[in-house]
Amino acid sequence: MAPIPSKAEKIVDSILSSNQNILLVSIRGWRGNILAVKSRDSFRERFVGVSRLIGTTYSGSLTIATLSLVNEVKDVFGEAQAIITIYEDCKMMLLPVPSFEVIVGLALEHSVVTEDYSFAKEIKRILAETIKSQ
């Protein structure tokens, strides 16, 4: 059950407002189509060229390709719960949520602890609560 774009906008707002260290949130459908995206002004100022990537078909293709690549070993390890990439100036996280047929993309400050899965659980909780409250 994928959220419609109006719900996706509310989900993005809820997630972004939940933690000052979240710089960008995107919600994509299960096939990579963009449902909603929002970033902080500080993110756009810090990463000047990012606007040409966000919301494009190319970024959706990269999201799906990355998830597909990581899940090549799902027979051994199970489905990927989160994909975390650490860059010089931020962390990026892809959070697949099959029950809602969405992929949540996040840009985060380095200080956010993502590796213990509690952060991902909190994002999924916000997603579920926002969808159910509509």
C-alpha positions as YAML, in Angstrom:
chain: A
units: angstrom
residues:
- id: 1
  name: MET
  ca: [0.00, 0.00, 0.00]
- id: 2
  name: ALA
  ca: [2.00, 2.98, -1.28]
- id: 3
  name: PRO
  ca: [1.09, 6.40, 0.12]
- id: 4
  name: ILE
  ca: [-0.39, 8.92, -2.27]
- id: 5
  name: PRO
  ca: [1.71, 12.06, -2.90]
- id: 6
  name: SER
  ca: [-0.24, 14.21, -0.41]
- id: 7
  name: LYS
  ca: [0.48, 11.72, 2.37]
- id: 8
  name: ALA
  ca: [4.09, 11.44, 1.20]
- id: 9
  name: GLU
  ca: [4.48, 15.21, 1.66]
- id: 10
  name: LYS
  ca: [3.22, 14.90, 5.25]
- id: 11
  name: ILE
  ca: [5.56, 11.96, 5.89]
- id: 12
  name: VAL
  ca: [8.55, 13.96, 4.61]
- id: 13
  name: ASP
  ca: [7.60, 16.91, 6.81]
- id: 14
  name: SER
  ca: [7.16, 14.66, 9.87]
- id: 15
  name: ILE
  ca: [10.48, 12.92, 9.38]
- id: 16
  name: LEU
  ca: [12.38, 16.15, 8.65]
- id: 17
  name: SER
  ca: [10.96, 17.85, 11.74]
- id: 18
  name: SER
  ca: [11.73, 14.85, 13.99]
- id: 19
  name: ASN
  ca: [15.50, 15.40, 14.04]
- id: 20
  name: GLN
  ca: [17.61, 18.47, 13.24]
- id: 21
  name: ASN
  ca: [20.41, 16.20, 11.97]
- id: 22
  name: ILE
  ca: [18.25, 14.97, 9.08]
- id: 23
  name: LEU
  ca: [19.19, 17.17, 6.13]
- id: 24
  name: LEU
  ca: [17.02, 15.72, 3.38]
- id: 25
  name: VAL
  ca: [14.16, 13.23, 3.14]
- id: 26
  name: SER
  ca: [12.79, 11.67, -0.01]
- id: 27
  name: ILE
  ca: [9.99, 9.18, -0.40]
- id: 28
  name: ARG
  ca: [10.07, 7.04, -3.52]
- id: 29
  name: GLY
  ca: [7.63, 4.47, -4.76]
- id: 30
  name: TRP
  ca: [8.77, 0.86, -5.02]
- id: 31
  name: ARG
  ca: [9.81, 1.43, -8.65]
- id: 32
  name: GLY
  ca: [11.81, 4.58, -7.95]
- id: 33
  name: ASN
  ca: [9.20, 7.21, -8.77]
- id: 34
  name: ILE
  ca: [9.46, 10.27, -6.54]
- id: 35
  name: LEU
  ca: [6.47, 10.87, -4.27]
- id: 36
  name: ALA
  ca: [7.91, 13.69, -2.14]
- id: 37
  name: VAL
  ca: [11.24, 15.28, -1.28]
- id: 38
  name: LYS
  ca: [12.26, 18.08, 1.04]
- id: 39
  name: SER
  ca: [15.57, 19.34, 2.37]
- id: 40
  name: ARG
  ca: [16.78, 21.94, 4.80]
- id: 41
  name: ASP
  ca: [18.12, 25.20, 3.38]
- id: 42
  name: SER
  ca: [21.47, 24.36, 4.96]
- id: 43
  name: PHE
  ca: [21.64, 21.17, 2.89]
- id: 44
  name: ARG
  ca: [21.02, 23.00, -0.40]
- id: 45
  name: GLU
  ca: [23.60, 25.64, 0.54]
- id: 46
  name: ARG
  ca: [26.20, 23.05, 1.54]
- id: 47
  name: PHE
  ca: [25.72, 20.77, -1.46]
- id: 48
  name: VAL
  ca: [25.20, 23.24, -4.29]
- id: 49
  name: GLY
  ca: [24.91, 20.74, -7.16]
- id: 50
  name: VAL
  ca: [22.45, 18.42, -5.44]
- id: 51
  name: SER
  ca: [19.32, 20.04, -6.89]
- id: 52
  name: ARG
  ca: [20.13, 18.66, -10.35]
- id: 53
  name: LEU
  ca: [19.94, 15.10, -8.97]
- id: 54
  name: ILE
  ca: [17.03, 15.21, -6.53]
- id: 55
  name: GLY
  ca: [13.73, 14.12, -7.98]
- id: 56
  name: THR
  ca: [15.12, 13.03, -11.34]
- id: 57
  name: THR
  ca: [14.52, 9.73, -13.08]
- id: 58
  name: TYR
  ca: [18.26, 9.17, -12.82]
- id: 59
  name: SER
  ca: [18.20, 9.34, -9.02]
- id: 60
  name: GLY
  ca: [15.25, 6.93, -8.96]
- id: 61
  name: SER
  ca: [17.16, 4.50, -11.17]
- id: 62
  name: LEU
  ca: [20.18, 4.75, -8.87]
- id: 63
  name: THR
  ca: [17.98, 4.05, -5.85]
- id: 64
  name: ILE
  ca: [16.47, 0.92, -7.40]
- id: 65
  name: ALA
  ca: [19.84, -0.27, -8.77]
- id: 66
  name: THR
  ca: [21.48, 0.14, -5.35]
- id: 67
  name: LEU
  ca: [18.72, -1.76, -3.58]
- id: 68
  name: SER
  ca: [18.80, -4.50, -6.23]
- id: 69
  name: LEU
  ca: [22.58, -4.84, -5.99]
- id: 70
  name: VAL
  ca: [22.55, -5.10, -2.20]
- id: 71
  name: ASN
  ca: [19.74, -7.66, -2.28]
- id: 72
  name: GLU
  ca: [21.71, -9.97, -4.60]
- id: 73
  name: VAL
  ca: [22.80, -11.80, -1.44]
- id: 74
  name: LYS
  ca: [19.39, -11.84, 0.26]
- id: 75
  name: ASP
  ca: [19.22, -15.64, -0.02]
- id: 76
  name: VAL
  ca: [22.18, -15.78, 2.35]
- id: 77
  name: PHE
  ca: [21.66, -12.73, 4.59]
- id: 78
  name: GLY
  ca: [17.98, -11.80, 4.14]
- id: 79
  name: GLU
  ca: [16.54, -8.58, 2.72]
- id: 80
  name: ALA
  ca: [18.48, -5.37, 3.27]
- id: 81
  name: GLN
  ca: [16.99, -3.40, 6.15]
- id: 82
  name: ALA
  ca: [18.96, -0.24, 5.39]
- id: 83
  name: ILE
  ca: [21.76, 0.85, 3.11]
- id: 84
  name: ILE
  ca: [24.12, 3.38, 4.68]
- id: 85
  name: THR
  ca: [26.84, 5.22, 2.79]
- id: 86
  name: ILE
  ca: [29.31, 7.46, 4.56]
- id: 87
  name: TYR
  ca: [30.62, 10.37, 2.52]
- id: 88
  name: GLU
  ca: [33.12, 13.04, 3.42]
- id: 89
  name: ASP
  ca: [30.44, 15.59, 4.41]
- id: 90
  name: CYS
  ca: [27.37, 13.50, 5.29]
- id: 91
  name: LYS
  ca: [25.79, 10.07, 5.54]
- id: 92
  name: MET
  ca: [23.19, 8.81, 3.11]
- id: 93
  name: MET
  ca: [20.67, 6.14, 4.02]
- id: 94
  name: LEU
  ca: [18.19, 4.19, 1.95]
- id: 95
  name: LEU
  ca: [15.47, 2.57, 3.98]
- id: 96
  name: PRO
  ca: [13.29, 0.13, 2.03]
- id: 97
  name: VAL
  ca: [9.81, -0.31, 3.52]
- id: 98
  name: PRO
  ca: [8.12, -3.11, 1.53]
- id: 99
  name: SER
  ca: [4.95, -3.05, 3.65]
- id: 100
  name: PHE
  ca: [4.20, 0.45, 2.32]
- id: 101
  name: GLU
  ca: [5.91, -0.07, -1.05]
- id: 102
  name: VAL
  ca: [8.25, 2.88, -0.52]
- id: 103
  name: ILE
  ca: [11.92, 3.62, -0.15]
- id: 104
  name: VAL
  ca: [12.87, 6.42, 2.22]
- id: 105
  name: GLY
  ca: [16.05, 8.26, 1.28]
- id: 106
  name: LEU
  ca: [17.83, 10.34, 3.88]
- id: 107
  name: ALA
  ca: [20.84, 12.65, 3.97]
- id: 108
  name: LEU
  ca: [22.17, 12.93, 7.50]
- id: 109
  name: GLU
  ca: [24.82, 14.67, 9.53]
- id: 110
  name: HIS
  ca: [27.72, 12.39, 10.43]
- id: 111
  name: SER
  ca: [26.73, 12.49, 14.10]
- id: 112
  name: VAL
  ca: [23.53, 10.48, 13.53]
- id: 113
  name: VAL
  ca: [23.98, 6.92, 14.76]
- id: 114
  name: THR
  ca: [22.42, 4.73, 12.09]
- id: 115
  name: GLU
  ca: [24.21, 1.46, 12.60]
- id: 116
  name: ASP
  ca: [22.20, 0.10, 15.55]
- id: 117
  name: TYR
  ca: [18.91, 0.13, 13.60]
- id: 118
  name: SER
  ca: [17.03, 2.17, 16.23]
- id: 119
  name: PHE
  ca: [17.21, 5.20, 13.91]
- id: 120
  name: ALA
  ca: [15.65, 3.20, 11.05]
- id: 121
  name: LYS
  ca: [12.92, 1.90, 13.37]
- id: 122
  name: GLU
  ca: [12.08, 5.46, 14.39]
- id: 123
  name: ILE
  ca: [11.77, 6.55, 10.74]
- id: 124
  name: LYS
  ca: [9.51, 3.55, 10.00]
- id: 125
  name: ARG
  ca: [7.38, 4.41, 13.06]
- id: 126
  name: ILE
  ca: [6.93, 8.00, 11.85]
- id: 127
  name: LEU
  ca: [6.05, 6.71, 8.38]
- id: 128
  name: ALA
  ca: [3.43, 4.26, 9.70]
- id: 129
  name: GLU
  ca: [1.89, 6.73, 12.14]
- id: 130
  name: THR
  ca: [1.63, 9.47, 9.53]
- id: 131
  name: ILE
  ca: [-0.03, 7.14, 7.03]
- id: 132
  name: LYS
  ca: [-2.50, 5.80, 9.61]
- id: 133
  name: SER
  ca: [-3.41, 9.26, 10.87]
- id: 134
  name: GLN
  ca: [-4.64, 10.42, 7.48]
...
